[in-house]
Amino acid sequence: MQILLTGGTGFLGSALCALLLNEGHQLTIISRKPQVIFTRYGGKVRGLRRLTDLTVNDYFDVVINLAGEGIADQPWTQQRKLALYTSRVNLTEELVDWMRRVKKRPQVLLSASAIGWYGNQGHEILDEDSHPHDEYTHQLCKDWEKSALAAEQLGVRVCVLRTGVVLGRHGGMLKKLLPVFGFNLGGRLGDGQQWFSWIALQDYLSAVLFLMTNPKTHGVFNLTAPQPVTNSDFTNELAHLLHRKAFLNVPSIVLRILMGEMSVLLLGGQRVLPSRLLDAGFSFRLPSLQKALKVELALG
């Protein structure tokens, strides 16, 4: 299939590109770093710098929209919030606008979102039918999803990927934590009872392919493992598998002082279940945290 991908040079996009190429698909990647695309893939992938480089004559069977500035990369100043919004909502609006003008529209749009849509809800069990807590991450994700779902009015099947923390050794949160735990500096955050909804990289990639190729699926899907854990449980399991100690504790007040509003990413939580994905027939290969960490860290 002909596939258009935004955000193809990030942690998830890079892993997805490798998988799609291995399956024989033809890729066009929109990235601010086209030189990275050329260096990594040579002539195997078409690289474009911006959406405006697309024409009304371009056709893709599938569009996968993963673009977005890292939510935890910088403090949430007003300028940073604008960048987060622009790179998610405005870009998705531009993408759908291009679909509106093309001669032949794609069959499906898979568009990223995050479980931050639910906001911080303590111990409440959440699925796709749950109501959100109205806060910054919800507002950002709500507008992001709305801009993607507008493609349904064009006859395009839309699947919104409401994703948890993706666990993979070579990127994301796990890559940042490994050196910390390696020096025995790991520990729980706050009281450690906040819920942590995660998904193994292998299952994330499989879920994307499942939704891409299953024409009966549409709407919002939680891309999280069926067994969420608390921050304390995650910390203890990772330390155990790495044979390291995790006796430190970062008090909540310290995180709030250092990170401000962004501290909710570490101190808040969502206990999210992938109900619609399971109902659609998707089977997780790595449903438990212990098994997922062993596989992703190649620990046997």
GUDO-914915 format. One record per atom (N, C-alpha, C): residue number from 1; residue in three letters; atom name; x, y, z. Coordinates in steps of 0.2 Angstrom, whole numbers. Last residue first. Layout:
BEGIN
num;residu;atome;x;y;z
NUM;ALA;CA;X;Y;Z
...
//
This chain:
BEGIN
num;residu;atome;x;y;z
300;GLY;N;79;-61;142
300;GLY;CA;78;-68;142
300;GLY;C;71;-70;140
299;LEU;N;79;-47;141
299;LEU;CA;82;-50;147
299;LEU;C;80;-58;147
298;ALA;N;76;-36;132
298;ALA;CA;80;-42;130
298;ALA;C;83;-46;135
297;LEU;N;67;-26;135
297;LEU;CA;74;-26;137
297;LEU;C;79;-32;135
296;GLU;N;56;-32;129
296;GLU;CA;58;-25;127
296;GLU;C;66;-24;129
295;VAL;N;54;-43;137
295;VAL;CA;55;-44;130
295;VAL;C;58;-37;127
294;LYS;N;54;-39;150
294;LYS;CA;58;-44;149
294;LYS;C;60;-44;141
293;LEU;N;43;-30;149
293;LEU;CA;49;-27;151
293;LEU;C;55;-32;149
292;ALA;N;32;-39;147
292;ALA;CA;34;-34;142
292;ALA;C;41;-31;143
291;LYS;N;32;-47;158
291;LYS;CA;34;-50;152
291;LYS;C;36;-45;147
290;GLN;N;29;-37;168
290;GLN;CA;35;-41;169
290;GLN;C;37;-44;162
289;LEU;N;16;-32;163
289;LEU;CA;22;-28;163
289;LEU;C;29;-32;164
288;SER;N;7;-42;152
288;SER;CA;9;-40;158
288;SER;C;15;-36;158
287;PRO;N;4;-43;138
287;PRO;CA;-1;-40;142
287;PRO;C;1;-38;149
286;LEU;N;10;-45;124
286;LEU;CA;14;-44;130
286;LEU;C;9;-40;135
285;ARG;N;1;-47;114
285;ARG;CA;7;-52;115
285;ARG;C;10;-51;122
284;PHE;N;-16;-45;113
284;PHE;CA;-10;-43;116
284;PHE;C;-5;-49;117
283;SER;N;-27;-46;100
283;SER;CA;-24;-50;105
283;SER;C;-17;-47;107
282;PHE;N;-42;-39;95
282;PHE;CA;-35;-38;95
282;PHE;C;-33;-42;101
281;GLY;N;-56;-38;93
281;GLY;CA;-53;-44;92
281;GLY;C;-45;-44;92
280;ALA;N;-63;-28;97
280;ALA;CA;-63;-28;90
280;ALA;C;-59;-35;88
279;ASP;N;-62;-28;111
279;ASP;CA;-69;-30;108
279;ASP;C;-68;-31;100
278;LEU;N;-49;-23;112
278;LEU;CA;-51;-30;114
278;LEU;C;-57;-32;111
277;LEU;N;-52;-10;108
277;LEU;CA;-47;-14;105
277;LEU;C;-48;-21;106
276;ARG;N;-61;-6;118
276;ARG;CA;-63;-6;111
276;ARG;C;-58;-10;107
275;SER;N;-53;-7;130
275;SER;CA;-59;-10;129
275;SER;C;-61;-11;122
274;PRO;N;-40;-5;137
274;PRO;CA;-41;-5;130
274;PRO;C;-47;-9;127
273;LEU;N;-41;6;151
273;LEU;CA;-41;-1;149
273;LEU;C;-43;0;141
272;VAL;N;-31;16;163
272;VAL;CA;-35;15;157
272;VAL;C;-35;8;154
271;ARG;N;-30;26;174
271;ARG;CA;-30;19;175
271;ARG;C;-35;16;169
270;GLN;N;-19;39;175
270;GLN;CA;-25;37;172
270;GLN;C;-25;29;172
269;GLY;N;-12;53;185
269;GLY;CA;-12;46;182
269;GLY;C;-19;44;179
268;GLY;N;0;64;192
268;GLY;CA;-6;62;190
268;GLY;C;-6;55;187
267;LEU;N;14;65;192
267;LEU;CA;10;64;199
267;LEU;C;3;62;197
266;LEU;N;18;67;179
266;LEU;CA;22;62;184
266;LEU;C;17;60;190
265;LEU;N;10;76;174
265;LEU;CA;12;71;170
265;LEU;C;15;65;174
264;VAL;N;10;87;183
264;VAL;CA;4;82;182
264;VAL;C;6;76;178
263;SER;N;20;95;181
263;SER;CA;21;89;185
263;SER;C;16;84;185
262;MET;N;17;106;173
262;MET;CA;19;99;169
262;MET;C;20;93;174
261;GLU;N;16;116;182
261;GLU;CA;10;113;179
261;GLU;C;11;106;176
260;GLY;N;32;113;189
260;GLY;CA;26;117;188
260;GLY;C;20;113;186
259;MET;N;44;107;191
259;MET;CA;41;106;185
259;MET;C;34;110;184
258;LEU;N;49;110;204
258;LEU;CA;53;110;198
258;LEU;C;50;110;191
257;ILE;N;37;110;212
257;ILE;CA;42;116;212
257;ILE;C;46;116;205
256;ARG;N;33;97;210
256;ARG;CA;28;103;208
256;ARG;C;32;109;208
255;LEU;N;43;90;214
255;LEU;CA;41;89;207
255;LEU;C;37;95;205
254;VAL;N;42;93;228
254;VAL;CA;48;94;224
254;VAL;C;47;94;217
253;ILE;N;30;88;232
253;ILE;CA;31;95;232
253;ILE;C;37;97;228
252;SER;N;31;74;231
252;SER;CA;27;78;226
252;SER;C;29;85;226
251;PRO;N;48;68;232
251;PRO;CA;42;70;235
251;PRO;C;38;74;230
250;VAL;N;55;54;226
250;VAL;CA;55;61;225
250;VAL;C;48;64;227
249;ASN;N;65;42;234
249;ASN;CA;58;44;233
249;ASN;C;58;52;232
248;LEU;N;75;27;232
248;LEU;CA;74;34;232
248;LEU;C;67;36;231
247;PHE;N;77;14;230
247;PHE;CA;75;16;237
247;PHE;C;73;23;237
246;ALA;N;79;3;221
246;ALA;CA;75;8;219
246;ALA;C;72;11;226
245;LYS;N;93;-7;215
245;LYS;CA;89;-4;220
245;LYS;C;85;2;218
244;ARG;N;94;-19;202
244;ARG;CA;96;-13;205
244;ARG;C;91;-11;210
243;HIS;N;91;-29;192
243;HIS;CA;95;-31;198
243;HIS;C;98;-24;201
242;LEU;N;82;-27;182
242;LEU;CA;88;-24;181
242;LEU;C;93;-26;187
241;LEU;N;70;-32;188
241;LEU;CA;73;-35;182
241;LEU;C;80;-33;180
240;HIS;N;69;-23;199
240;HIS;CA;70;-30;200
240;HIS;C;73;-33;194
239;ALA;N;66;-11;193
239;ALA;CA;72;-12;197
239;ALA;C;74;-19;198
238;LEU;N;54;-14;187
238;LEU;CA;60;-12;183
238;LEU;C;66;-13;187
237;GLU;N;46;-16;198
237;GLU;CA;47;-21;193
237;GLU;C;53;-20;189
236;ASN;N;46;-4;205
236;ASN;CA;49;-10;209
236;ASN;C;50;-16;203
235;THR;N;40;5;196
235;THR;CA;47;6;198
235;THR;C;50;0;201
234;PHE;N;28;-1;195
234;PHE;CA;32;-1;189
234;PHE;C;39;0;191
233;ASP;N;23;1;208
233;ASP;CA;23;-6;205
233;ASP;C;28;-6;199
232;SER;N;23;15;209
232;SER;CA;27;11;213
232;SER;C;28;4;210
231;ASN;N;13;18;199
231;ASN;CA;20;20;198
231;ASN;C;25;16;203
230;THR;N;3;4;196
230;THR;CA;4;10;199
230;THR;C;12;12;198
229;VAL;N;-3;-2;179
229;VAL;CA;0;-3;186
229;VAL;C;1;4;189
228;PRO;N;-14;-11;168
228;PRO;CA;-11;-5;171
228;PRO;C;-8;-6;178
227;GLN;N;-17;-22;158
227;GLN;CA;-15;-23;165
227;GLN;C;-11;-16;167
226;PRO;N;-19;-21;144
226;PRO;CA;-25;-22;148
226;PRO;C;-23;-23;156
225;ALA;N;-10;-7;137
225;ALA;CA;-10;-14;139
225;ALA;C;-16;-15;144
224;THR;N;-17;4;126
224;THR;CA;-14;3;132
224;THR;C;-14;-4;133
223;LEU;N;-24;14;116
223;LEU;CA;-18;9;115
223;LEU;C;-14;9;121
222;ASN;N;-41;15;114
222;ASN;CA;-35;16;119
222;ASN;C;-30;11;117
221;PHE;N;-48;23;100
221;PHE;CA;-46;17;103
221;PHE;C;-40;18;108
220;VAL;N;-62;30;92
220;VAL;CA;-57;31;97
220;VAL;C;-55;24;100
219;GLY;N;-66;26;75
219;GLY;CA;-67;30;81
219;GLY;C;-61;29;85
218;HIS;N;-66;9;68
218;HIS;CA;-66;17;67
218;HIS;C;-68;20;74
217;THR;N;-65;-6;59
217;THR;CA;-64;-2;65
217;THR;C;-64;5;63
216;LYS;N;-67;-13;48
216;LYS;CA;-73;-12;52
216;LYS;C;-72;-8;58
215;PRO;N;-56;-15;41
215;PRO;CA;-60;-10;39
215;PRO;C;-66;-9;43
214;ASN;N;-40;-17;47
214;ASN;CA;-47;-19;48
214;ASN;C;-52;-14;47
213;THR;N;-28;-11;45
213;THR;CA;-30;-16;40
213;THR;C;-37;-19;41
212;MET;N;-26;-2;55
212;MET;CA;-25;0;48
212;MET;C;-28;-5;43
211;LEU;N;-28;-10;66
211;LEU;CA;-33;-5;65
211;LEU;C;-32;-2;58
210;PHE;N;-16;-18;65
210;PHE;CA;-23;-21;66
210;PHE;C;-28;-16;64
209;LEU;N;-6;-9;65
209;LEU;CA;-7;-13;59
209;LEU;C;-14;-16;59
208;VAL;N;-7;-4;78
208;VAL;CA;-8;1;73
208;VAL;C;-9;-3;66
207;ALA;N;-5;-16;86
207;ALA;CA;-11;-12;86
207;ALA;C;-12;-8;80
206;SER;N;9;-18;83
206;SER;CA;4;-23;81
206;SER;C;-3;-20;81
205;LEU;N;14;-7;89
205;LEU;CA;15;-8;82
205;LEU;C;10;-13;79
204;TYR;N;11;-10;103
204;TYR;CA;9;-4;99
204;TYR;C;9;-4;92
203;ASP;N;17;-22;105
203;ASP;CA;10;-22;104
203;ASP;C;7;-15;101
202;GLN;N;30;-18;104
202;GLN;CA;28;-23;100
202;GLN;C;21;-23;99
201;LEU;N;31;-9;115
201;LEU;CA;32;-6;108
201;LEU;C;29;-11;103
200;ALA;N;18;-11;127
200;ALA;CA;24;-13;125
200;ALA;C;25;-10;117
199;ILE;N;10;2;136
199;ILE;CA;10;-3;131
199;ILE;C;16;-4;128
198;TRP;N;2;9;151
198;TRP;CA;8;8;147
198;TRP;C;6;3;141
197;SER;N;-2;19;164
197;SER;CA;-5;15;159
197;SER;C;0;15;153
196;PHE;N;-2;20;181
196;PHE;CA;3;21;175
196;PHE;C;0;16;169
195;TRP;N;-9;30;194
195;TRP;CA;-9;24;189
195;TRP;C;-5;26;183
194;GLN;N;-1;34;210
194;GLN;CA;-4;36;204
194;GLN;C;-3;30;198
193;GLN;N;7;30;221
193;GLN;CA;0;26;220
193;GLN;C;-4;29;213
192;GLY;N;18;36;224
192;GLY;CA;19;30;220
192;GLY;C;12;27;218
191;ASP;N;19;48;231
191;ASP;CA;17;42;235
191;ASP;C;17;36;231
190;GLY;N;32;54;221
190;GLY;CA;26;56;225
190;GLY;C;25;50;230
189;LEU;N;38;41;212
189;LEU;CA;37;48;212
189;LEU;C;31;50;216
188;ARG;N;51;29;217
188;ARG;CA;44;31;216
188;ARG;C;44;38;216
187;GLY;N;67;27;209
187;GLY;CA;63;27;215
187;GLY;C;56;30;213
186;GLY;N;84;25;204
186;GLY;CA;77;24;203
186;GLY;C;73;25;209
185;LEU;N;98;25;206
185;LEU;CA;95;31;208
185;LEU;C;87;31;206
184;ASN;N;107;15;202
184;ASN;CA;103;14;208
184;ASN;C;100;20;210
183;PHE;N;112;17;189
183;PHE;CA;116;20;195
183;PHE;C;112;19;201
182;GLY;N;101;12;182
182;GLY;CA;108;8;182
182;GLY;C;113;11;187
181;PHE;N;91;21;183
181;PHE;CA;91;14;187
181;PHE;C;98;11;187
180;VAL;N;96;30;174
180;VAL;CA;95;32;181
180;VAL;C;95;26;185
179;PRO;N;97;23;162
179;PRO;CA;103;25;165
179;PRO;C;102;27;172
178;LEU;N;83;20;160
178;LEU;CA;88;15;161
178;LEU;C;94;17;164
177;LEU;N;75;31;158
177;LEU;CA;75;28;164
177;LEU;C;81;24;165
176;LYS;N;76;34;144
176;LYS;CA;78;39;149
176;LYS;C;79;36;156
175;LYS;N;70;23;139
175;LYS;CA;77;25;137
175;LYS;C;80;30;142
174;LEU;N;57;24;144
174;LEU;CA;61;19;146
174;LEU;C;69;20;144
173;MET;N;51;35;137
173;MET;CA;52;35;144
173;MET;C;58;30;146
172;GLY;N;58;35;120
172;GLY;CA;53;36;125
172;GLY;C;56;36;132
171;GLY;N;69;21;115
171;GLY;CA;66;28;115
171;GLY;C;61;29;120
170;HIS;N;74;8;115
170;HIS;CA;78;13;111
170;HIS;C;74;20;111
169;ARG;N;66;0;122
169;ARG;CA;72;1;125
169;ARG;C;76;7;122
168;GLY;N;49;4;126
168;GLY;CA;54;2;121
168;GLY;C;61;4;123
167;LEU;N;33;7;130
167;LEU;CA;39;5;132
167;LEU;C;43;1;127
166;VAL;N;23;21;129
166;VAL;CA;25;16;125
166;VAL;C;32;14;128
165;VAL;N;9;26;139
165;VAL;CA;17;26;138
165;VAL;C;19;20;135
164;GLY;N;-5;26;128
164;GLY;CA;-2;27;134
164;GLY;C;6;28;133
163;THR;N;-15;34;115
163;THR;CA;-10;30;117
163;THR;C;-7;32;124
162;ARG;N;-27;33;105
162;ARG;CA;-27;37;112
162;ARG;C;-21;32;116
161;LEU;N;-29;35;89
161;LEU;CA;-24;31;94
161;LEU;C;-23;35;100
160;VAL;N;-43;35;80
160;VAL;CA;-39;39;84
160;VAL;C;-35;35;89
159;CYS;N;-47;31;64
159;CYS;CA;-45;28;70
159;CYS;C;-41;33;74
158;VAL;N;-58;34;51
158;VAL;CA;-54;37;55
158;VAL;C;-53;33;62
157;ARG;N;-61;33;34
157;ARG;CA;-62;30;40
157;ARG;C;-56;32;45
156;VAL;N;-68;46;24
156;VAL;CA;-62;43;26
156;VAL;C;-63;39;33
155;GLY;N;-78;55;21
155;GLY;CA;-79;48;19
155;GLY;C;-73;44;20
154;LEU;N;-78;67;26
154;LEU;CA;-75;66;19
154;LEU;C;-76;59;16
153;GLN;N;-81;66;39
153;GLN;CA;-86;69;34
153;GLN;C;-84;69;27
152;GLU;N;-70;61;44
152;GLU;CA;-75;56;43
152;GLU;C;-80;59;38
151;ALA;N;-61;71;47
151;ALA;CA;-60;68;40
151;ALA;C;-66;63;39
150;ALA;N;-64;75;59
150;ALA;CA;-67;79;54
150;ALA;C;-66;76;47
149;LEU;N;-55;68;68
149;LEU;CA;-62;65;66
149;LEU;C;-66;69;61
148;ALA;N;-45;77;69
148;ALA;CA;-44;71;65
148;ALA;C;-50;68;63
147;SER;N;-50;88;77
147;SER;CA;-47;89;70
147;SER;C;-46;83;66
146;LYS;N;-53;80;88
146;LYS;CA;-58;83;84
146;LYS;C;-56;85;77
145;GLU;N;-40;77;93
145;GLU;CA;-45;72;91
145;GLU;C;-50;75;86
144;TRP;N;-36;90;97
144;TRP;CA;-32;86;92
144;TRP;C;-36;80;89
143;ASP;N;-45;94;106
143;ASP;CA;-45;98;100
143;ASP;C;-41;94;95
142;LYS;N;-42;84;116
142;LYS;CA;-49;85;113
142;LYS;C;-49;89;106
141;CYS;N;-29;87;119
141;CYS;CA;-31;80;116
141;CYS;C;-38;81;113
140;LEU;N;-30;99;126
140;LEU;CA;-26;98;120
140;LEU;C;-28;92;116
139;GLN;N;-40;96;136
139;GLN;CA;-41;101;131
139;GLN;C;-37;100;125
138;HIS;N;-32;87;143
138;HIS;CA;-39;85;140
138;HIS;C;-40;90;135
137;THR;N;-21;94;148
137;THR;CA;-20;89;143
137;THR;C;-27;86;140
136;TYR;N;-28;104;156
136;TYR;CA;-25;106;150
136;TYR;C;-24;100;145
135;GLU;N;-45;97;160
135;GLU;CA;-38;101;162
135;GLU;C;-34;101;156
134;ASP;N;-58;89;166
134;ASP;CA;-57;95;161
134;ASP;C;-50;98;164
133;HIS;N;-58;72;164
133;HIS;CA;-58;77;169
133;HIS;C;-55;83;165
132;PRO;N;-70;63;153
132;PRO;CA;-64;66;155
132;PRO;C;-64;71;161
131;HIS;N;-80;48;155
131;HIS;CA;-79;55;154
131;HIS;C;-73;58;156
130;SER;N;-78;33;145
130;SER;CA;-77;37;151
130;SER;C;-77;44;150
129;ASP;N;-77;25;134
129;ASP;CA;-84;28;136
129;ASP;C;-84;32;142
128;GLU;N;-65;19;134
128;GLU;CA;-67;24;129
128;GLU;C;-73;28;130
127;ASP;N;-62;18;151
127;ASP;CA;-61;16;145
127;ASP;C;-64;21;140
126;LEU;N;-55;18;168
126;LEU;CA;-57;22;162
126;LEU;C;-56;18;156
125;ILE;N;-57;17;185
125;ILE;CA;-56;13;179
125;ILE;C;-59;17;173
124;GLU;N;-50;29;197
124;GLU;CA;-55;27;192
124;GLU;C;-53;23;186
123;HIS;N;-40;33;205
123;HIS;CA;-41;26;204
123;HIS;C;-46;24;200
122;GLY;N;-37;49;197
122;GLY;CA;-35;44;202
122;GLY;C;-36;37;201
121;GLN;N;-37;56;185
121;GLN;CA;-44;53;188
121;GLN;C;-42;48;193
120;ASN;N;-32;68;175
120;ASN;CA;-30;65;181
120;ASN;C;-36;63;184
119;GLY;N;-37;66;158
119;GLY;CA;-35;70;163
119;GLY;C;-34;65;169
118;TYR;N;-41;59;146
118;TYR;CA;-45;58;152
118;TYR;C;-43;63;158
117;TRP;N;-31;63;137
117;TRP;CA;-38;65;136
117;TRP;C;-42;65;142
116;GLY;N;-19;56;140
116;GLY;CA;-20;63;143
116;GLY;C;-27;66;142
115;ILE;N;-18;46;131
115;ILE;CA;-23;45;137
115;ILE;C;-24;51;141
114;ALA;N;-18;54;115
114;ALA;CA;-15;52;121
114;ALA;C;-20;51;126
113;SER;N;-17;52;97
113;SER;CA;-19;56;103
113;SER;C;-16;53;109
112;ALA;N;-14;51;79
112;ALA;CA;-12;50;86
112;ALA;C;-16;54;91
111;SER;N;-24;43;67
111;SER;CA;-21;49;70
111;SER;C;-20;48;78
110;LEU;N;-26;36;52
110;LEU;CA;-24;34;59
110;LEU;C;-21;40;62
109;LEU;N;-37;36;40
109;LEU;CA;-33;40;43
109;LEU;C;-32;37;50
108;VAL;N;-41;27;24
108;VAL;CA;-41;27;32
108;VAL;C;-36;32;34
107;GLN;N;-41;29;11
107;GLN;CA;-46;25;14
107;GLN;C;-47;26;21
106;PRO;N;-39;46;4
106;PRO;CA;-36;40;7
106;PRO;C;-42;36;10
105;ARG;N;-46;52;-11
105;ARG;CA;-45;52;-4
105;ARG;C;-42;46;-1
104;LYS;N;-42;60;-26
104;LYS;CA;-44;53;-23
104;LYS;C;-42;53;-16
103;LYS;N;-39;73;-27
103;LYS;CA;-43;70;-32
103;LYS;C;-46;64;-30
102;VAL;N;-40;84;-12
102;VAL;CA;-36;79;-17
102;VAL;C;-42;76;-21
101;ARG;N;-46;92;-3
101;ARG;CA;-44;95;-9
101;ARG;C;-42;90;-14
100;ARG;N;-47;85;9
100;ARG;CA;-53;88;6
100;ARG;C;-52;91;-1
99;MET;N;-34;82;12
99;MET;CA;-38;77;10
99;MET;C;-45;80;7
98;TRP;N;-30;95;16
98;TRP;CA;-27;92;10
98;TRP;C;-31;87;8
97;ASP;N;-37;96;28
97;ASP;CA;-39;101;23
97;ASP;C;-36;98;16
96;VAL;N;-31;86;35
96;VAL;CA;-38;85;33
96;VAL;C;-40;90;28
95;LEU;N;-19;93;37
95;LEU;CA;-19;87;34
95;LEU;C;-26;85;31
94;GLU;N;-23;104;44
94;GLU;CA;-20;105;37
94;GLU;C;-20;99;34
93;GLU;N;-27;98;56
93;GLU;CA;-31;102;52
93;GLU;C;-29;103;45
92;THR;N;-14;93;60
92;THR;CA;-19;89;58
92;THR;C;-25;92;54
91;LEU;N;-8;105;63
91;LEU;CA;-5;101;58
91;LEU;C;-10;96;55
90;ASN;N;-16;110;73
90;ASN;CA;-15;114;67
90;ASN;C;-13;110;61
89;VAL;N;-13;100;83
89;VAL;CA;-20;102;81
89;VAL;C;-20;105;74
88;ARG;N;1;98;84
88;ARG;CA;-4;93;84
88;ARG;C;-10;95;81
87;SER;N;9;110;83
87;SER;CA;11;104;80
87;SER;C;7;98;80
86;THR;N;1;119;90
86;THR;CA;2;120;83
86;THR;C;4;113;80
85;TYR;N;1;114;103
85;TYR;CA;-5;115;100
85;TYR;C;-4;115;92
84;LEU;N;15;115;106
84;LEU;CA;12;109;107
84;LEU;C;5;109;103
83;ALA;N;17;129;104
83;ALA;CA;20;124;100
83;ALA;C;17;117;100
82;LEU;N;9;134;114
82;LEU;CA;7;136;108
82;LEU;C;10;131;103
81;LYS;N;16;129;125
81;LYS;CA;9;127;124
81;LYS;C;7;128;117
80;ARG;N;27;137;124
80;ARG;CA;28;130;123
80;ARG;C;21;127;122
79;GLN;N;22;150;127
79;GLN;CA;25;149;120
79;GLN;C;26;141;119
78;GLN;N;18;148;140
78;GLN;CA;13;149;135
78;GLN;C;16;148;128
77;THR;N;27;133;146
77;THR;CA;26;140;146
77;THR;C;21;142;140
76;TRP;N;30;120;152
76;TRP;CA;24;122;149
76;TRP;C;23;129;149
75;PRO;N;47;114;149
75;PRO;CA;41;117;153
75;PRO;C;36;120;149
74;GLN;N;49;101;137
74;GLN;CA;51;107;139
74;GLN;C;45;110;144
73;ASP;N;45;87;134
73;ASP;CA;52;89;133
73;ASP;C;54;96;136
72;ALA;N;33;82;136
72;ALA;CA;37;82;142
72;ALA;C;44;85;141
71;ILE;N;28;81;123
71;ILE;CA;24;84;128
71;ILE;C;28;86;135
70;GLY;N;36;85;108
70;GLY;CA;36;81;114
70;GLY;C;33;84;120
69;GLU;N;26;89;94
69;GLU;CA;31;91;99
69;GLU;C;30;87;105
68;GLY;N;20;78;82
68;GLY;CA;18;82;88
68;GLY;C;25;83;92
67;ALA;N;13;66;71
67;ALA;CA;17;72;72
67;ALA;C;15;75;79
66;LEU;N;7;55;66
66;LEU;CA;10;54;73
66;LEU;C;14;60;75
65;ASN;N;-4;49;56
65;ASN;CA;-2;55;58
65;ASN;C;0;55;65
64;ILE;N;-5;40;41
64;ILE;CA;-4;39;48
64;ILE;C;-1;46;51
63;VAL;N;-16;36;28
63;VAL;CA;-12;41;31
63;VAL;C;-11;40;39
62;VAL;N;-17;25;15
62;VAL;CA;-17;25;22
62;VAL;C;-13;32;24
61;ASP;N;-16;26;1
61;ASP;CA;-21;21;4
61;ASP;C;-22;23;11
60;PHE;N;-14;41;-7
60;PHE;CA;-11;36;-2
60;PHE;C;-17;32;0
59;TYR;N;-9;52;-20
59;TYR;CA;-14;47;-17
59;TYR;C;-10;42;-13
58;ASP;N;-8;68;-27
58;ASP;CA;-5;63;-23
58;ASP;C;-10;58;-20
57;ASN;N;-14;79;-33
57;ASN;CA;-14;72;-37
57;ASN;C;-10;67;-33
56;VAL;N;-13;89;-25
56;VAL;CA;-20;86;-26
56;VAL;C;-20;80;-30
55;THR;N;3;87;-16
55;THR;CA;-2;90;-22
55;THR;C;-9;87;-22
54;LEU;N;14;92;-3
54;LEU;CA;9;87;-6
54;LEU;C;5;91;-11
53;ASP;N;20;102;2
53;ASP;CA;24;99;-3
53;ASP;C;19;94;-6
52;THR;N;13;106;13
52;THR;CA;12;110;7
52;THR;C;15;107;1
51;LEU;N;19;99;24
51;LEU;CA;12;96;21
51;LEU;C;11;100;14
50;ARG;N;37;97;22
50;ARG;CA;30;100;24
50;ARG;C;24;98;21
49;ARG;N;47;89;17
49;ARG;CA;48;94;23
49;ARG;C;42;96;26
48;LEU;N;47;72;13
48;LEU;CA;45;79;11
48;LEU;C;46;83;18
47;GLY;N;54;58;5
47;GLY;CA;54;62;11
47;GLY;C;52;69;9
46;ARG;N;51;41;2
46;ARG;CA;50;48;-1
46;ARG;C;50;53;5
45;VAL;N;62;27;3
45;VAL;CA;57;32;6
45;VAL;C;57;38;3
44;LYS;N;73;22;-3
44;LYS;CA;67;17;-1
44;LYS;C;61;21;1
43;GLY;N;84;29;-5
43;GLY;CA;79;30;-10
43;GLY;C;73;25;-8
42;GLY;N;88;30;12
42;GLY;CA;90;31;5
42;GLY;C;84;32;1
41;TYR;N;85;29;25
41;TYR;CA;82;25;21
41;TYR;C;84;25;14
40;ARG;N;94;38;33
40;ARG;CA;92;32;36
40;ARG;C;89;27;31
39;THR;N;96;49;24
39;THR;CA;102;45;27
39;THR;C;100;38;30
38;PHE;N;83;53;22
38;PHE;CA;87;51;16
38;PHE;C;93;47;19
37;ILE;N;79;56;35
37;ILE;CA;75;51;31
37;ILE;C;80;48;25
36;VAL;N;87;67;38
36;VAL;CA;88;61;42
36;VAL;C;84;55;38
35;GLN;N;84;76;28
35;GLN;CA;90;73;28
35;GLN;C;91;67;32
34;PRO;N;71;80;33
34;PRO;CA;71;76;27
34;PRO;C;78;73;26
33;LYS;N;65;85;46
33;LYS;CA;72;83;45
33;LYS;C;72;78;39
32;ARG;N;52;88;47
32;ARG;CA;56;94;47
32;ARG;C;64;92;46
31;SER;N;43;77;37
31;SER;CA;47;78;42
31;SER;C;51;84;41
30;ILE;N;33;64;30
30;ILE;CA;34;72;31
30;ILE;C;37;73;37
29;ILE;N;36;51;20
29;ILE;CA;37;53;26
29;ILE;C;37;61;26
28;THR;N;29;38;11
28;THR;CA;31;45;10
28;THR;C;31;48;17
27;LEU;N;32;21;7
27;LEU;CA;31;26;12
27;LEU;C;33;33;9
26;GLN;N;25;6;2
26;GLN;CA;28;11;0
26;GLN;C;27;18;4
25;HIS;N;27;-11;10
25;HIS;CA;23;-5;9
25;HIS;C;28;1;6
24;GLY;N;33;-22;14
24;GLY;CA;33;-21;7
24;GLY;C;29;-15;5
23;GLU;N;36;-25;27
23;GLU;CA;30;-28;25
23;GLU;C;29;-26;17
22;ASN;N;47;-17;30
22;ASN;CA;48;-24;30
22;ASN;C;42;-28;27
21;LEU;N;40;-5;30
21;LEU;CA;45;-6;24
21;LEU;C;46;-13;24
20;LEU;N;34;-6;42
20;LEU;CA;30;-5;36
20;LEU;C;34;-7;30
19;LEU;N;44;-7;51
19;LEU;CA;40;-12;51
19;LEU;C;36;-12;44
18;ALA;N;50;6;50
18;ALA;CA;54;-1;49
18;ALA;C;50;-7;47
17;CYS;N;40;14;53
17;CYS;CA;43;14;47
17;CYS;C;46;8;45
16;LEU;N;39;11;67
16;LEU;CA;33;9;63
16;LEU;C;36;9;55
15;ALA;N;51;16;72
15;ALA;CA;49;9;73
15;ALA;C;44;7;68
14;SER;N;49;30;69
14;SER;CA;54;26;66
14;SER;C;53;18;66
13;GLY;N;37;33;76
13;GLY;CA;37;33;69
13;GLY;C;43;29;66
12;LEU;N;42;32;90
12;LEU;CA;37;27;87
12;LEU;C;37;27;79
11;PHE;N;53;42;89
11;PHE;CA;53;35;92
11;PHE;C;48;30;89
10;GLY;N;52;51;73
10;GLY;CA;52;50;81
10;GLY;C;53;43;83
9;THR;N;51;52;60
9;THR;CA;58;51;62
9;THR;C;58;51;70
8;GLY;N;38;53;56
8;GLY;CA;41;47;55
8;GLY;C;48;46;57
7;GLY;N;28;63;57
7;GLY;CA;31;61;63
7;GLY;C;35;55;62
6;THR;N;16;56;45
6;THR;CA;19;62;48
6;THR;C;22;60;55
5;LEU;N;15;46;31
5;LEU;CA;16;46;38
5;LEU;C;19;53;40
4;LEU;N;6;37;19
4;LEU;CA;9;44;21
4;LEU;C;9;44;28
3;ILE;N;8;23;8
3;ILE;CA;6;26;15
3;ILE;C;10;32;16
2;GLN;N;1;12;-3
2;GLN;CA;5;18;-2
2;GLN;C;3;21;4
1;MET;N;4;-6;0
1;MET;CA;0;0;0
1;MET;C;4;6;0
//
